[in-house]
Amino acid sequence: MAILNEQVKQQVRERFSQRLSGPVQLKLYTRPGTGRLILPSGLGCATCDDARELAEDLQASAPDLIHLEVVDVTVQDSEVRDLPTLALGFPGEEPRIRWQGLPAGYEFATVVDAIERVSTGEHGLSESTLEELAKVDEPVEVMVFATPT
């Protein structure tokens, strides 16, 4: 079953053609060949194949600007343990925006928005927010949890 139907794929292509201006790096951390089989001890990855399909669809929506790297955590050493993880950022830098799990449903819109913001470099923060953030003098990890209600 396709994650995005053809109508949604076309909408994303049109939106990206109008809004993207710079390159974006997508990095998918996954474990191949597990399908929907859930194995003991966290070895399975029920949504890894779907996440890969979604990442490939996003990359295909703007192939000149969105660069996709798929990281097989069984082969490459990675600090990422929760699979799948979709990360995005500027090319040449370690991506710092991450979705753990399959970013579908309500979360898909946030992925599209984040791709646009990284591509344009426009963060959408107010001056007062930027002033407050400038006061932070040590690394901070921000985690946002989304649960549809």
BAFIMAR-578246 format. One record per residue (C-alpha): residue number from 0; residue in three letters; x, y, z. Coordinates in pm, whole numbers, plus 50000, padded with zeros to 5 digits. Layout:
BEGIN
NUM_ALA_X_Y_Z $
...
***
This chain:
BEGIN
0_MET_50000_50000_50000 $
1_ALA_50135_50342_49904 $
2_ILE_50198_50589_50185 $
3_LEU_50119_50888_49962 $
4_ASN_49860_50861_49688 $
5_GLU_49924_51021_49349 $
6_GLN_49715_51328_49431 $
7_VAL_49920_51403_49745 $
8_LYS_50247_51340_49560 $
9_GLN_50141_51593_49295 $
10_GLN_50045_51848_49561 $
11_VAL_50383_51809_49731 $
12_ARG_50567_51844_49396 $
13_GLU_50376_52163_49315 $
14_ARG_50429_52308_49662 $
15_PHE_50802_52231_49659 $
16_SER_50843_52374_49307 $
17_GLN_50705_52705_49437 $
18_ARG_50866_52716_49782 $
19_LEU_51204_52542_49780 $
20_SER_51508_52749_49694 $
21_GLY_51809_52571_49843 $
22_PRO_51926_52215_49898 $
23_VAL_51803_51997_50185 $
24_GLN_51963_51680_50323 $
25_LEU_51727_51398_50423 $
26_LYS_51880_51113_50618 $
27_LEU_51680_50800_50693 $
28_TYR_51809_50566_50961 $
29_THR_51663_50223_50905 $
30_ARG_51713_49851_50909 $
31_PRO_51636_49686_50574 $
32_GLY_51434_49378_50501 $
33_THR_51230_49367_50819 $
34_GLY_50893_49456_50671 $
35_ARG_50612_49445_50924 $
36_LEU_50762_49155_51116 $
37_ILE_50817_49248_51480 $
38_LEU_51100_49047_51630 $
39_PRO_51192_49006_51997 $
40_SER_51438_49241_52168 $
41_GLY_51353_49534_51942 $
42_LEU_51517_49375_51637 $
43_GLY_51223_49436_51407 $
44_CYS_51116_49759_51245 $
45_ALA_50751_49748_51149 $
46_THR_50752_50086_50972 $
47_CYS_51103_50103_50823 $
48_ASP_50990_50005_50473 $
49_ASP_50709_50262_50484 $
50_ALA_50950_50530_50608 $
51_ARG_51185_50455_50320 $
52_GLU_50901_50481_50070 $
53_LEU_50795_50814_50222 $
54_ALA_51152_50950_50216 $
55_GLU_51194_50841_49853 $
56_ASP_50865_51009_49761 $
57_LEU_50978_51333_49928 $
58_GLN_51311_51321_49745 $
59_ALA_51137_51252_49414 $
60_SER_50920_51561_49470 $
61_ALA_51224_51787_49426 $
62_PRO_51514_51568_49311 $
63_ASP_51745_51860_49234 $
64_LEU_51711_52006_49584 $
65_ILE_51633_51718_49821 $
66_HIS_51920_51476_49873 $
67_LEU_51840_51145_50042 $
68_GLU_52087_50928_50230 $
69_VAL_51966_50596_50368 $
70_VAL_52168_50471_50665 $
71_ASP_52149_50099_50737 $
72_VAL_52225_50089_51111 $
73_THR_52315_49720_51086 $
74_VAL_52609_49812_50860 $
75_GLN_52703_50171_50950 $
76_ASP_52781_50279_51304 $
77_SER_52515_50524_51420 $
78_GLU_52412_50693_51741 $
79_VAL_52049_50659_51631 $
80_ARG_51876_50371_51809 $
81_ASP_51505_50435_51749 $
82_LEU_51403_50319_51404 $
83_PRO_51298_50447_51170 $
84_THR_51435_50797_51220 $
85_LEU_51404_51061_50949 $
86_ALA_51645_51351_50993 $
87_LEU_51683_51666_50789 $
88_GLY_51914_51962_50770 $
89_PHE_52158_52150_50552 $
90_PRO_52382_51948_50317 $
91_GLY_52727_51890_50460 $
92_GLU_52605_51914_50819 $
93_GLU_52469_51649_51052 $
94_PRO_52089_51686_51038 $
95_ARG_51946_51819_51363 $
96_ILE_51571_51793_51301 $
97_ARG_51445_51440_51358 $
98_TRP_51126_51237_51351 $
99_GLN_51139_50905_51527 $
100_GLY_50888_50663_51388 $
101_LEU_50691_50701_51068 $
102_PRO_50604_51071_51016 $
103_ALA_50267_51005_50857 $
104_GLY_49924_51147_50923 $
105_TYR_49940_51474_51118 $
106_GLU_50319_51458_51135 $
107_PHE_50362_51457_50757 $
108_ALA_50269_51827_50733 $
109_THR_50547_51910_50980 $
110_VAL_50801_51728_50762 $
111_VAL_50692_51925_50455 $
112_ASP_50708_52251_50652 $
113_ALA_51053_52171_50792 $
114_ILE_51188_52086_50445 $
115_GLU_51064_52423_50321 $
116_ARG_51216_52610_50616 $
117_VAL_51554_52441_50580 $
118_SER_51551_52504_50204 $
119_THR_51477_52874_50239 $
120_GLY_51663_52933_50565 $
121_GLU_51356_53110_50701 $
122_HIS_51284_52989_51054 $
123_GLY_50971_53194_51120 $
124_LEU_51078_53299_51471 $
125_SER_51000_53644_51608 $
126_GLU_51272_53889_51712 $
127_SER_51181_53849_52079 $
128_THR_51215_53471_52050 $
129_LEU_51554_53507_51882 $
130_GLU_51667_53741_52161 $
131_GLU_51566_53486_52425 $
132_LEU_51734_53202_52237 $
133_ALA_52055_53405_52214 $
134_LYS_52074_53387_52594 $
135_VAL_52104_53008_52590 $
136_ASP_52471_52933_52648 $
137_GLU_52480_52554_52643 $
138_PRO_52350_52280_52412 $
139_VAL_51981_52203_52456 $
140_GLU_51785_51908_52321 $
141_VAL_51422_51988_52247 $
142_MET_51185_51695_52213 $
143_VAL_50828_51735_52089 $
144_PHE_50581_51450_52119 $
145_ALA_50278_51439_51892 $
146_THR_49978_51223_51964 $
147_PRO_49658_51260_51763 $
148_THR_49352_51297_51984 $
***
